[in-house]
Amino acid sequence: MGPVHPALAPYVASVTAYDVVHDAPAGVHIGMPSTELTFVLPVDDPLVVSWEGEPATRTTSWASASGLHTRPAAIHHGPRQRGIQLALTVAGARALWGTPAAALSGQLLDLRDLDPGWADLPERLAGAATWAERLTLVEAELLRALRRHRGPSPRPEVARAMALLTRGARVADTADEVGYSRRRLSTLVREEVGVTPQDLQRLARFADAHRRWRACLLAGTGSLASVAAAAGYADQAHLAREWRAFAGCSPTGWARREFPSVQATAVLPEGG
């Protein structure tokens, strides 16, 4: 994971260089919903992605961007995947792409169509010799995009509401806190991020559970019951229902399907 430039910190949650070798020559990785926008720059081959179970949505891109979504993505891959993946905050959509996150919600886009300023970055990345070079190129492009697009942030009360919801606050309590009716709050949140306050809250809890369950699998300790309790679910059955809704499979099914890929993540060589 690369460091985030201080000027980008409010907009970029993480920048990750990845080099993953899979057990099979081809397969499908589940792209999990979360409260962050996803931006992927593959290195060797373009990213092929669709919504799970919807082959007609399949897209192929060297600069793939997606907004918040409440269904899993299907990322089609060969034996090896290399590239750079960025997780953007909701505010990052306005600051870096010049559009509210709601405009990207539930969509799979080629960022070069959204903003032609990114058109030559994939070619420049392909010509870079090291991961350090690639990360430097991406950071420079993000800073240029910030200067190109930086506009008004979400109104403070909406930003406050989104922060409360992602920390698990009840929708009614959040509306009272920011001085809106629940209906007005729902309208403003949907206009900013493209999902309802209830779904934003559910996505935050699910993302927390996903992170905890993945950590349990890596460490070989913990249980689904402990993950459910720590993430704020009523019980393990509640977590399982939400996992199926967001990931299209059970938590144990996800582990059987995805964990070999997690284990195969390689340490990035400087010249790779």
RAKAZI-V168647 format. One record per run of one state. SS is the DSSP state (2 for helix, 1 for strand, 0 for the rest). FROM is the first residue (numbers start at 1). TO is the last residue. If there is no record, write none. Layout:
# RAKAZI-V168647
ss={SS SS}
from={FROM FROM}
to={TO TO}
This chain:
# RAKAZI-V168647
ss={0 1 0 2 0 1 0 1 0 1 0 1 0 1 0 1 0 2 0 2 0 1 2 0 2 0 2 0 2 0 2 0 2 0 2 0 2 0 2 0 2 0 2 0 1 0}
from={1 2 3 6 9 12 32 37 43 47 52 54 62 64 67 73 89 90 98 101 105 108 111 115 116 119 121 128 131 150 156 167 171 179 182 194 197 220 224 232 236 248 251 264 265 266}
to={1 2 5 8 11 31 36 42 46 51 53 61 63 66 72 88 89 97 100 104 107 110 114 115 118 120 127 130 149 155 166 170 178 181 193 196 219 223 231 235 247 250 263 264 265 272}
